Structure formats: structure tokens, C-alpha cells
């Protein structure tokens, strides 16, 4: 509508412009070419597919970002993960740091709360896919970079196809990151 666009982002496409090869091909630019306006509200990892919103006006952008700040936007993802989680439902709550000691984001044993940002994800097993994989739903309370991927990898159930946080042998033939944003619930900024 005149305030915002919700788009299905394919895997492999950036959310916003970046200074890297292919950085000019992104969802923000795509929406701008179609509608004439595109202001970023949030991002999805380059290799994550699914629902993403782009504001059409500064007023809408500010209102939507304010909802993200207070964690009132409903965001749910589906992931195919390695293994079979013991619990049918669980919560990961910790502080994520930019460098956990190996150059990657994640948790550190010695990380004090002021060193990291609180990350809370709720998980539930939707289906067991044989003996080696499961379909898991993730509901975000917070929205940190790579949050779902880190939480699943650190509890031993990395997302299939995750070349950054997953095990090298744990892809089970996945050609891409098996993570998809399926629900995006928010209060419309005007109506």
C-alpha cells in the first residue's frame, strides 16, 4: 500500500545495498524500482528467504522500527535442522557478542551482559524428518544478527546448509540455508 510493502525475499539476495560483489542487487533496490520508494525497516540474512517489510514513507519506517524496538512485531521462522531435539519446545536466552573468540558472532562463557545484546528465541519441533533432521519453528522475542542460526547451532541442531555456524558434515545435501521467515505480524503504521 502507500505506507509499506511486504515482500517474499528469495535466498541469496541482500536485504539492503552493500559494498561487496553483487551488493547492488538487493530487495530495497528492487522495491524502489517498482514503487519509486523504499526505506529499510529490518533485514534478513542474505541466505535466508521469506517475508520482509520495506517502508514507503519515513513516517511508516519510523513507526515500524519503533515496533521492532519494543519487540512487538511477531516474527516466526521455519528451519530444517540437523538431528532430533530432545525437547518438543524450548527457549534459548543469552547475550550474543560480535566475536565469541573465533571471529564469529555467538555466546562466550565469560561474556558479561554489557558485552553482548540479549537474544531470546522460542523453538518448537513441528515434525521429525527421519533420524537425521527435524522441522523446527522459531519465534523471536528479540532480533539480533544471525540469532536463529546461532541459537540452533549452539544447542547442537544447526540449520541445514548453514556454512557459517553449522558443521561441515551436517548439511545432509542442503544446497542453501534451510531457514525461511514465514510469519511477520505488526500493527499497520497508519490504519
C-alpha positions in Angstrom: 0.0 0.0 0.0 1.1 3.6 0.2 2.8 3.0 3.5 4.7 -0.3 3.2 5.5 -3.3 1.1 5.8 -6.9 2.4 7.8 -8.9 0.0 8.9 -12.6 -0.2 12.8 -12.4 -0.3 14.5 -15.2 -2.1 17.6 -16.8 -0.7 20.9 -15.3 -2.0 19.6 -11.7 -2.3 20.7 -9.0 0.0 18.1 -7.0 2.0 19.8 -3.6 1.5 22.7 -2.3 -0.7 26.2 -3.4 0.4 29.8 -2.7 -0.7 30.5 -6.1 -1.9 30.2 -8.0 -5.1 26.5 -8.2 -6.1 25.7 -5.6 -3.4 23.8 -3.5 -5.9 21.2 -6.3 -6.2 19.0 -6.1 -3.2 15.4 -6.1 -2.0 15.5 -2.3 -1.2 16.6 -1.5 -4.7 14.0 -3.9 -6.2 11.1 -2.4 -4.3 12.4 1.1 -5.2 12.3 0.3 -8.9 8.8 -1.0 -8.7 7.2 1.6 -6.3 9.5 4.6 -6.5 10.3 4.5 -2.8 12.0 2.0 -0.4 13.2 2.6 3.1 14.7 -0.2 5.2 12.8 -1.4 8.3 14.6 -4.7 9.1 16.8 -7.2 7.4 17.0 -10.9 6.6 20.4 -12.7 6.2 21.4 -12.9 2.6 20.9 -16.7 2.6 17.5 -16.6 4.4 14.3 -16.5 2.4 10.9 -15.2 3.4 8.8 -12.3 4.5 10.4 -8.9 4.8 8.9 -5.4 5.1 10.0 -2.2 3.4 8.6 1.2 4.2 7.3 3.6 1.5 7.4 6.7 3.7 9.6 8.0 6.5 6.6 8.0 8.9 5.9 4.4 8.2 9.6 3.5 8.6 9.8 5.2 12.0 6.5 3.6 13.2 7.6 0.1 12.1 11.1 0.5 13.6 9.6 1.6 16.9 7.6 -1.6 17.0 10.8 -3.6 16.4 12.5 -1.7 19.2 9.9 -2.8 21.8 9.7 -6.3 20.3 6.0 -6.1 19.4 6.5 -7.4 15.8 5.6 -11.1 15.5 8.4 -13.0 13.6 8.4 -16.7 13.0 10.7 -18.8 11.0 10.8 -22.4 9.9 14.1 -24.2 9.8 15.2 -27.7 8.9 17.8 -28.6 11.4 20.3 -31.3 12.0 19.3 -34.0 14.4 16.3 -34.6 16.6 16.0 -32.2 19.5 15.2 -33.9 22.8 12.6 -31.4 23.8 9.5 -30.6 21.8 9.7 -27.0 22.9 12.4 -24.9 24.4 13.8 -21.3 24.8 17.3 -20.0 24.2 18.0 -16.9 26.2 21.5 -15.4 26.3 23.7 -12.5 25.3 25.2 -12.6 21.9 28.6 -10.9 21.2 30.1 -9.8 17.9 33.1 -12.1 18.4 32.9 -15.2 20.5 36.6 -15.8 20.2 36.8 -17.3 16.7 35.7 -14.2 14.7 32.1 -15.2 14.6 29.0 -14.0 16.5 27.7 -16.0 19.3 28.0 -16.6 23.0 31.1 -16.7 25.2 31.4 -18.2 28.6 33.0 -15.0 30.0 30.6 -12.6 28.3 29.0 -10.2 30.7 25.6 -8.8 29.8 27.1 -5.4 28.9 29.4 -7.1 26.5 26.6 -8.5 24.4 23.0 -8.0 23.4 20.1 -10.0 24.9 18.8 -12.6 22.4 15.7 -14.7 23.1 14.3 -17.3 20.7 11.5 -19.8 21.3 11.6 -23.1 19.4 9.2 -25.9 18.8 9.6 -29.1 16.8 7.0 -29.2 14.1 8.0 -32.5 12.5 10.7 -35.2 12.9 12.2 -35.8 9.4 13.6 -39.3 9.7 16.5 -39.9 12.0 18.8 -37.1 10.9 16.7 -33.9 10.7 13.7 -32.0 12.1 11.5 -29.2 11.1 11.6 -26.5 13.8 9.6 -23.3 14.2 11.5 -20.4 15.8 9.6 -17.4 17.3 11.8 -14.4 18.0 11.4 -12.2 21.0 14.4 -10.1 20.0 16.1 -9.7 16.6 19.8 -10.0 16.6 22.1 -10.7 13.6 22.1 -14.5 12.9 20.1 -15.1 16.1 18.2 -18.2 15.0 21.2 -19.7 13.3 23.4 -19.1 16.4 20.9 -20.4 18.9 20.2 -23.6 16.9 23.9 -24.2 16.2 24.9 -23.7 19.8 22.3 -26.2 21.1 23.6 -28.8 18.7 21.0 -28.5 15.9 22.4 -26.3 13.3 20.3 -25.2 10.3 21.0 -27.4 7.3 23.0 -25.6 4.7 24.5 -23.2 7.3 28.1 -22.9 6.1 29.0 -20.3 8.8 27.7 -21.9 12.1 26.8 -25.4 11.0 29.1 -28.5 11.0 30.8 -29.3 7.7 29.3 -32.7 7.6 25.9 -31.7 8.9 24.3 -30.3 5.7 22.7 -33.5 4.6 22.7 -32.4 1.0 21.1 -29.0 1.6 22.1 -26.6 -1.3 21.1 -23.5 0.7 20.4 -22.3 4.2 17.2 -24.1 5.2 15.7 -21.0 7.0 12.5 -19.2 5.9 10.7 -16.3 7.5 7.0 -17.4 7.5 5.1 -15.0 9.7 5.5 -11.2 10.0 2.8 -9.7 12.2 2.8 -6.0 13.0 0.4 -3.1 13.6 -0.1 -1.1 10.4 1.6 2.3 10.9 -1.4 4.3 9.8 -4.6 2.2 9.6 
